[in-house]
């Protein structure tokens, strides 16, 4: 047995989420199915984290134990042949057997995309949330700075999470126009670990700032209140992409 | 009655094409349905051209006759409220009543996108056709130059078309890396009018050039042969987008 990390890109629109569930197709289920066909025996896959239904990933990481050796470079091609078009393994590498994609993460980077054109864009709507009208980018940027550091993020956590503590360390929240499309605003959130729906609530709060409903200077008060009702709404999953996982 | 031109963007993946058909949802059908709800009476829509099942558009143009006046700026918002997420009217303007979106086109610009990353990309696969390995961009560019001008394009026409002549005027075929993503190669084809599947066959032929199966200098011979079997294959519809229509 050799342990393998695989980096996976997927369009989450048609999935119940990363994690295997009874009520519909999951990314984990598809990965396990493809790997089982490659290795001709049942393979279990452990993901770095769940992503919710409809959330995308460009760099999700999972691990599994390979019953025989395939060159790391060739693993993506072997597995992709058995995956649906909306999931692909981008790269694979062998790690020591005690390494876990789930427990050894040092951090993750997410991006929430807002599209701000005059009318909504069907060719962008799968991956960016449409907001009518302009946003005050400078205000969003100054609000974003308050998130960095270790805080109790209870105000930015959906109920239903089972975590012991709501304290988390955020490395950085950045707000910038996409280099690829100036009508897309990218909210990039990097941190050690995240609460349930945390990035989507941070994005919703920054959207409120951009639209003038929340002042940038109010962010510390919202954080300190530990009251979910003080923060903005949870934005839809389609705008969110897990970009990178750090080990 | 006032005649209105509407510019429409759509994701064609889930449609049988632009034109109304009995066997599934069409863009024209959705537009007619939305306009009928806005104007409270049955509205017929005439498109600049059909696009095939799975082909996208960023700037498709249609016309209809409005039974009462709505400010042109407000038409997109009124109609979009009744359209599914994968179709949107981007802009609208009034024209004189003899103007036709179908018969008065001066030309169209299409873009066929190839994605050439190391592995396929689920987040790009809806709008770009995946090609494994590198392409010889310089050769594709020199091959592209032979298409400009008035030619008999019978070699680049799928059977089943009902046109009287296969002579068409192409303004320009350009091959370039996307500014947004250097792994995407954009084949931009502008011309007066097109034969059935013509852009997808030109793209398939240029792909053969990029992969070394056809020499750039062979393009004039392929055109002159008027033999469909000499050109490359028809690439899938998903990579194709109707970008702009000229009047």
Interface residues (C-beta under 8 A of the other chain):
Chain A: X9 X10 X11 X56 X58 X76 X77 X80 X85 X86 X87 X88 X89 X90 X91 X118 X119 X120 X121 X122 X123 X125 X126 X127 X179 X180 X181 X241
Chain B: X9 X10 X11 X56 X58 X76 X77 X80 X85 X86 X87 X88 X89 X90 X91 X118 X119 X120 X121 X122 X123 X125 X126 X127 X179 X180 X181 X241
